[in-house]
Amino acid sequence: MQVDIEAEILKTLISMNVRGARLSEPKEVPEQLLRGLEALEPMGRGEPVVVEPSRGSIPVTLQGSGVGGLALGTAFEGAFQRPVELTLEDIRGHIAVFGSTGTGKTTTLATVLSGLPSLGVNFIALDWAGELSKLIDNATTWSPINDGGINPFTDGDLRSSPELLLDVLSSALDLTQPQSYIVMRVFNDDMPRSFRELKEAIESYPEEARWDRDVKRGLMRKVAILANSKFSGLFNGSVELDELESRPLVVKLDEIESFTVRKAYALVLLAAMFARRTRERPVVVAIDEAHNLFNEDNDLVGHIMAESRKYGLYVALATQSPSAVPNSVLLNANTKVVHALRSLRDKEVIAQSMNLPYDMTNALDKLEPGEAIVQSPTIVTPVIVKVKLSSPRRNGLSNPVVREPVNGNANSPL
C-alpha cells in the first residue's frame, strides 16, 4: 500500500521528532529521505529504533548531545540515541543512586566512579559488600586488614574537632544520649589517643548517681568492641589521608566481619576527609549500601553532605530504599539516578523529591535492569537512561546485546 504525504506535513513531523533538525521548504520529498525512512524498523515499547548495519542510518546531527562530561549512558529521543553525561557541576551536587536489589545501582555507581579521573577528580569508594572492587578497573584496592587505617584520636583534623568525633562514635556505636554525655565528659577531661585509652577512661569515670553504673556498663560493652586487640590494626594510624586521596581507591570494607567495626571504620574515614578543610584536588567519597551508615538519631552523613562542597569533598552513595534515607541526604543529593523501585512508599518519596510527572512515576516499578530515571543540576527535566557498563569484566545487567542503533552522525550510504 502506498501512502502519499504532503511535503509540509512531512516537514512538521520531522521537526517535531528530530531534535535540532533545520529544514528548508521542499518542493518534493527527496528520494534519499524516503529510502532512509524505509530502513527504520517499528519501535516497540521502551526499545530503540535500530537499523541493520548493512543498511546504514539517516544522516542527522543531534545538537547539544555532548558537554564534555562523564558518560553515564544513553537516552532515546524518538528514533535517535542521545548520550547522557554528568558534568563536574553534577558531581559537585552530590549523587544518590537508588534501586531495589538486582536493578543495577552498584553498576551505576561503578560507572560514575570509573569516569571521575577523566574530570580531574579522584575517589575513595567504601565497598561495603565487595561489589565495587569487581566492577572498577582503574583503582587501587585498599585492605583495612592488611593496610590499616586512620586513628581518629591522633589524626590532627579529627582530634581538633571533638564534636565531630563524638558524632562519629555516637553513630557507629548507636550511643544513647546519656552514653554520649559520658564520652563528651571524657573528651573534655583528657582526649584519649586510642580506643583502648577511651575504654580505660570510661572505666575510671566517677559514678555520681545510680543510673551512672548502668549507663557506664552499657557504654563499655559498646566501646570494648572497637578496643578489642583483634581490631586494633584497623585504627592504628598507619596511613595518612594525603596518601589515600592521592589516587582512585576502593576500600574493601567487606573484609571486616563485625558490622559495628565496619561501620565505625567507614565513618571514621568519612569524618576525617570532611575534617580536612583544604585539598589541592577535589575528591569523591563513594558509599555503597549507604543505608548501613544512617542513624535515626544522628544524621552524620547528611550533615557532611550539607557542608562538604566548599572543601572539595563530594559524596556519591547507593542504597536500596529512598524512604529509609534521612531527609537531609535527599535534599543535598542534587543528582539522582533512580533504578526500579518496588515499594509504593519509595515511589512516593522519589516522585516528590524529583517532582516526577505521572508517567515517570508510574514507570518506576517497570524499569528494566540497568535503566534509570536521571535528574541533575544540568539535566533539569528527568530522563530515562540506559546506563552503560563500567567494566568489561561484568557482562550483566547493563550490557544488553542489540543490533546497530541509529547513529545520528553517520554518513548516508544512499
C-alpha positions as CSV (number, residue, x, y, z in Angstrom):
1,M,0.0,0.0,0.0
2,Q,1.3,3.4,-1.0
3,V,0.7,6.4,1.3
4,D,1.1,9.9,-0.1
5,I,2.4,12.5,2.4
6,E,2.4,16.2,1.6
7,A,5.8,17.9,2.0
8,E,4.6,20.4,4.6
9,I,3.2,17.6,6.8
10,L,6.4,15.6,6.5
11,K,8.4,18.7,7.4
12,T,6.3,19.2,10.5
13,L,6.7,15.5,11.6
14,I,10.5,15.6,11.2
15,S,10.8,18.9,13.1
16,M,8.8,17.5,16.0
17,N,10.7,14.3,16.3
18,V,14.3,15.1,15.3
19,R,16.0,17.4,17.8
20,G,18.0,20.2,16.2
21,A,16.8,19.5,12.6
22,R,16.8,22.5,10.3
23,L,14.6,22.1,7.2
24,S,14.1,24.2,4.2
25,E,10.8,24.3,2.3
26,P,11.0,21.2,0.0
27,K,9.3,21.2,-3.4
28,E,9.1,17.4,-3.3
29,V,10.0,14.6,-0.9
30,P,13.7,13.7,-1.7
31,E,14.2,10.1,-2.8
32,Q,17.1,9.8,-0.4
33,L,14.9,10.6,2.6
34,L,12.3,8.2,1.5
35,R,14.8,5.4,1.3
36,G,16.2,6.3,4.7
37,L,12.8,6.2,6.3
38,E,12.1,2.8,4.8
39,A,15.2,1.5,6.6
40,L,13.6,2.3,10.0
41,E,12.0,-0.6,11.8
42,P,9.0,-0.4,14.1
43,M,9.6,0.9,17.6
44,G,8.2,-1.2,20.4
45,R,7.6,0.0,24.0
46,G,10.8,1.2,25.5
47,E,13.0,-0.1,22.7
48,P,15.4,1.9,20.5
49,V,14.8,2.1,16.8
50,V,17.6,0.2,15.1
51,V,18.9,-0.2,11.6
52,E,20.6,-3.2,10.1
53,P,24.4,-2.4,9.9
54,S,24.4,-3.0,6.2
55,R,21.6,-0.5,5.7
56,G,23.3,2.4,7.4
57,S,21.5,5.3,9.1
58,I,19.9,8.6,8.4
59,P,22.5,11.5,8.4
60,V,21.1,13.7,11.1
61,T,23.3,15.7,13.5
62,L,21.9,16.0,17.1
63,Q,22.8,19.3,18.6
64,G,23.8,19.7,22.2
65,S,24.4,15.9,22.7
66,G,27.7,16.3,24.4
67,V,29.0,18.6,27.1
68,G,32.5,17.1,27.7
69,G,31.4,15.3,30.9
70,L,31.3,11.8,32.4
71,A,29.5,9.3,30.1
72,L,26.6,7.8,32.0
73,G,24.6,6.1,29.3
74,T,22.1,6.6,26.6
75,A,18.6,8.1,26.4
76,F,16.3,7.9,23.4
77,E,14.6,10.8,21.8
78,G,12.1,9.4,19.3
79,A,14.2,7.3,16.9
80,F,17.6,8.6,17.9
81,Q,20.0,7.9,20.7
82,R,21.3,10.7,22.8
83,P,24.4,10.3,25.1
84,V,23.8,11.4,28.6
85,E,26.7,12.8,30.6
86,L,27.3,14.1,34.1
87,T,29.3,17.3,34.3
88,L,31.5,18.5,37.1
89,E,28.6,20.6,38.3
90,D,26.5,17.4,38.7
91,I,29.3,15.7,40.6
92,R,29.7,18.7,43.0
93,G,25.9,18.5,43.7
94,H,26.4,15.0,45.4
95,I,25.0,11.9,43.8
96,A,22.4,9.4,45.1
97,V,21.7,6.2,43.3
98,F,18.6,4.3,44.3
99,G,17.2,0.9,43.3
100,S,15.9,-2.4,44.5
101,T,18.1,-5.4,44.6
102,G,19.2,-6.5,41.2
103,T,18.3,-3.3,39.3
104,G,21.9,-2.2,38.6
105,K,22.5,0.5,41.2
106,T,26.0,-0.7,42.2
107,T,26.9,-1.0,38.5
108,T,25.8,2.6,38.0
109,L,27.9,3.8,40.9
110,A,30.9,2.0,39.5
111,T,30.2,3.6,36.1
112,V,30.3,7.1,37.7
113,L,33.4,6.4,39.7
114,S,35.3,4.9,36.7
115,G,34.8,8.2,34.8
116,L,35.8,10.6,37.5
117,P,39.6,10.6,36.8
118,S,38.8,12.0,33.3
119,L,37.3,15.0,35.0
120,G,40.3,15.5,37.3
121,V,38.6,14.1,40.3
122,N,39.9,11.2,42.5
123,F,37.6,9.0,44.6
124,I,37.6,6.8,47.6
125,A,35.0,4.1,47.4
126,L,33.7,2.5,50.6
127,D,32.9,-1.0,49.3
128,W,30.5,-2.4,51.9
129,A,29.7,-5.7,50.2
130,G,32.8,-6.3,48.0
131,E,31.0,-5.5,44.7
132,L,32.7,-2.3,43.6
133,S,36.2,-3.9,43.6
134,K,34.9,-6.3,41.0
135,L,33.5,-3.6,38.7
136,I,36.1,-0.9,38.8
137,D,39.4,-1.4,36.8
138,N,41.1,1.9,37.2
139,A,41.5,2.0,41.0
140,T,43.9,0.7,43.7
141,T,42.4,-1.7,46.2
142,W,42.9,-0.9,49.9
143,S,42.7,-3.7,52.5
144,P,41.8,-2.4,56.0
145,I,43.1,-5.7,57.5
146,N,46.5,-5.6,55.8
147,D,46.9,-1.9,55.2
148,G,45.4,-0.4,58.4
149,G,43.6,2.9,58.7
150,I,43.2,6.2,60.4
151,N,43.5,6.6,64.2
152,P,40.6,9.1,64.9
153,F,42.3,10.2,68.2
154,T,45.6,11.1,66.7
155,D,44.5,12.4,63.3
156,G,45.2,16.2,63.6
157,D,42.0,17.4,62.0
158,L,39.7,15.0,63.8
159,R,41.4,15.5,67.2
160,S,40.8,19.2,66.9
161,S,37.1,18.6,66.1
162,P,35.9,16.7,69.2
163,E,32.2,17.3,68.4
164,L,32.6,15.6,65.1
165,L,34.5,12.7,66.6
166,L,31.7,12.4,69.2
167,D,29.1,12.3,66.4
168,V,31.2,9.5,64.7
169,L,31.2,7.4,67.8
170,S,27.6,8.1,68.6
171,S,26.5,7.0,65.1
172,A,28.9,4.0,64.8
173,L,28.1,2.6,68.3
174,D,24.4,3.7,68.4
175,L,25.0,5.5,71.7
176,T,22.2,6.8,73.8
177,Q,22.2,10.4,74.9
178,P,23.5,9.6,78.5
179,Q,26.3,7.4,76.9
180,S,27.2,10.3,74.5
181,Y,27.4,12.6,77.5
182,I,29.9,10.4,79.3
183,V,32.1,10.3,76.2
184,M,31.9,14.1,75.9
185,R,33.0,14.4,79.5
186,V,35.9,12.1,78.9
187,F,37.0,14.1,75.8
188,N,36.8,17.4,77.8
189,D,38.9,16.0,80.7
190,D,41.7,14.5,78.6
191,M,41.3,13.4,75.0
192,P,42.4,9.7,74.7
193,R,44.8,8.6,72.0
194,S,43.2,5.2,71.2
195,F,40.0,3.2,71.7
196,R,41.8,1.3,74.5
197,E,42.5,4.5,76.3
198,L,38.9,5.6,75.8
199,K,37.7,2.4,77.4
200,E,40.0,2.8,80.4
201,A,38.9,6.5,80.8
202,I,35.2,5.4,80.8
203,E,36.0,2.7,83.4
204,S,37.5,5.4,85.6
205,Y,34.6,7.8,85.1
206,P,33.0,8.6,88.6
207,E,29.6,7.3,89.3
208,E,27.7,10.2,90.7
209,A,24.3,8.6,90.6
210,R,22.7,5.1,90.5
211,W,22.0,5.4,86.8
212,D,25.6,6.1,86.1
213,R,26.6,2.5,86.7
214,D,24.1,1.1,84.2
215,V,25.0,3.7,81.6
216,K,28.7,3.1,82.1
217,R,28.4,-0.7,81.7
218,G,26.3,-0.3,78.5
219,L,28.8,2.1,77.1
220,M,31.8,0.0,78.0
221,R,30.3,-3.0,76.2
222,K,30.0,-1.0,73.0
223,V,33.4,0.6,73.2
224,A,35.0,-2.7,74.1
225,I,34.3,-3.9,70.5
226,L,36.5,-1.3,69.0
227,A,39.1,-1.6,71.8
228,N,39.4,-5.3,71.1
229,S,43.0,-6.2,70.1
230,K,41.6,-8.1,67.2
231,F,40.7,-4.8,65.5
232,S,43.5,-2.6,66.8
233,G,45.3,-2.7,63.5
234,L,42.3,-1.1,61.7
235,F,42.7,2.2,63.7
236,N,46.5,2.2,64.1
237,G,47.1,5.4,62.3
238,S,49.5,3.8,59.8
239,V,48.2,5.8,56.9
240,E,47.9,9.5,56.1
241,L,44.9,11.0,54.4
242,D,47.1,12.5,51.8
243,E,48.1,9.0,50.7
244,L,44.5,7.8,50.5
245,E,43.3,10.8,48.5
246,S,46.2,10.8,46.0
247,R,44.7,8.2,43.7
248,P,41.4,6.4,42.9
249,L,40.9,3.9,45.7
250,V,38.5,1.1,46.6
251,V,38.4,0.3,50.3
252,K,37.3,-3.3,50.9
253,L,35.1,-2.9,53.9
254,D,33.7,-6.4,53.4
255,E,36.9,-7.8,54.9
256,I,35.8,-6.5,58.3
257,E,33.5,-9.2,59.8
258,S,31.9,-7.1,62.6
259,F,29.1,-4.9,61.4
260,T,29.8,-2.4,64.2
261,V,33.6,-2.2,63.4
262,R,32.9,-2.0,59.7
263,K,30.5,0.9,60.2
264,A,33.0,2.7,62.6
265,Y,35.9,2.3,60.1
266,A,33.8,3.8,57.3
267,L,32.5,6.7,59.4
268,V,36.0,7.5,60.8
269,L,37.4,7.7,57.2
270,L,34.4,9.8,56.0
271,A,34.7,12.2,59.0
272,A,38.5,12.5,58.6
273,M,38.0,13.5,55.0
274,F,35.4,16.0,56.0
275,A,37.5,17.5,58.8
276,R,40.2,18.2,56.2
277,R,39.5,21.7,55.1
278,T,42.0,22.2,52.3
279,R,42.9,19.9,49.4
280,E,44.7,20.5,46.1
281,R,42.4,18.2,44.1
282,P,38.6,17.5,44.7
283,V,37.7,14.0,45.7
284,V,34.5,12.0,45.8
285,V,33.8,9.6,48.7
286,A,31.5,6.9,47.4
287,I,29.4,4.8,49.8
288,D,27.8,1.6,48.5
289,E,24.9,0.1,50.6
290,A,24.9,3.5,52.3
291,H,21.8,2.7,54.5
292,N,24.2,0.9,56.8
293,L,25.7,4.2,57.8
294,F,22.5,6.0,58.5
295,N,21.3,6.5,62.1
296,E,17.9,7.8,63.1
297,D,19.2,9.9,66.0
298,N,22.4,11.1,64.4
299,D,22.4,12.2,60.8
300,L,26.1,12.4,60.3
301,V,26.1,11.7,56.6
302,G,23.5,14.4,55.9
303,H,25.5,16.9,57.9
304,I,28.7,16.2,56.0
305,M,26.8,16.4,52.6
306,A,25.4,19.8,53.6
307,E,28.9,21.3,54.4
308,S,31.5,19.4,52.4
309,R,31.2,21.0,48.9
310,K,33.2,24.1,49.9
311,Y,36.0,21.8,51.0
312,G,36.3,20.0,47.7
313,L,34.7,16.8,49.1
314,Y,31.7,15.4,47.2
315,V,29.6,12.4,48.1
316,A,28.2,9.6,45.9
317,L,26.1,7.0,47.5
318,A,24.0,4.0,46.5
319,T,21.2,2.4,48.6
320,Q,18.1,0.4,48.1
321,S,15.3,2.4,49.7
322,P,14.9,6.2,49.4
323,S,12.2,6.1,52.1
324,A,14.9,4.9,54.6
325,V,17.2,7.8,53.7
326,P,17.3,10.9,56.0
327,N,15.6,13.9,54.5
328,S,18.9,15.9,54.7
329,V,20.5,13.3,52.4
330,L,17.7,13.5,49.9
331,L,17.8,17.3,49.9
332,N,21.5,17.6,49.5
333,A,21.8,14.9,46.7
334,N,21.1,17.2,43.7
335,T,22.0,14.5,41.2
336,K,19.7,11.5,41.5
337,V,19.8,8.2,39.5
338,V,16.8,6.1,40.2
339,H,16.5,2.4,39.1
340,A,13.4,0.3,39.5
341,L,11.7,0.7,42.9
342,R,9.1,-1.9,44.1
343,S,7.8,-0.2,47.3
344,L,4.9,2.2,47.0
345,R,6.4,4.3,49.7
346,D,9.8,4.5,47.9
347,K,8.0,5.6,44.7
348,E,6.1,8.3,46.6
349,V,9.3,9.7,48.2
350,I,11.2,9.8,44.8
351,A,8.2,11.3,42.9
352,Q,8.0,14.1,45.5
353,S,11.8,14.6,45.7
354,M,12.3,14.8,41.9
355,N,8.9,16.3,41.1
356,L,8.3,13.5,38.6
357,P,5.4,13.6,36.1
358,Y,2.8,10.9,36.4
359,D,4.1,8.8,33.5
360,M,7.6,8.6,35.0
361,T,6.2,7.9,38.5
362,N,4.1,5.1,37.0
363,A,7.2,3.7,35.2
364,L,9.4,3.4,38.4
365,D,8.5,-0.2,39.1
366,K,8.6,-1.1,35.4
367,L,12.2,-0.1,34.6
368,E,14.4,-2.8,33.2
369,P,17.7,-3.7,34.9
370,G,20.2,-1.1,34.0
371,E,17.6,1.6,33.2
372,A,17.2,4.6,35.5
373,I,15.5,7.9,35.7
374,V,18.1,10.7,35.9
375,Q,17.9,14.2,37.2
376,S,20.7,16.6,38.0
377,P,21.6,20.3,38.0
378,T,22.3,20.1,34.2
379,I,19.6,17.6,33.5
380,V,16.7,19.6,34.9
381,T,14.0,17.6,33.2
382,P,14.1,13.9,34.3
383,V,15.1,11.4,31.5
384,I,15.1,7.6,31.3
385,V,18.7,6.4,30.6
386,K,20.2,3.1,29.8
387,V,23.3,3.1,32.0
388,K,26.5,1.9,30.2
389,L,28.6,-0.9,31.6
390,S,31.6,0.4,33.5
391,S,33.8,-2.6,33.2
392,P,34.2,-5.4,30.6
393,R,34.6,-7.9,33.5
394,R,30.9,-7.8,34.1
395,N,28.7,-8.6,31.1
396,G,25.4,-8.5,33.1
397,L,22.6,-6.2,33.8
398,S,23.7,-3.2,31.9
399,N,25.2,-4.8,28.8
400,P,22.3,-6.0,26.5
401,V,23.2,-7.1,23.0
402,V,21.3,-5.2,20.4
403,R,21.7,-4.5,16.7
404,E,23.4,-1.4,15.4
405,P,21.5,1.6,16.6
406,V,20.7,4.7,14.7
407,N,23.9,6.8,14.5
408,G,23.0,10.4,14.3
409,N,26.3,11.5,13.0
410,A,26.9,8.8,10.3
411,N,27.3,9.4,6.7
412,S,24.5,8.3,4.5
413,P,25.2,5.2,2.4
414,L,22.4,6.1,0.0
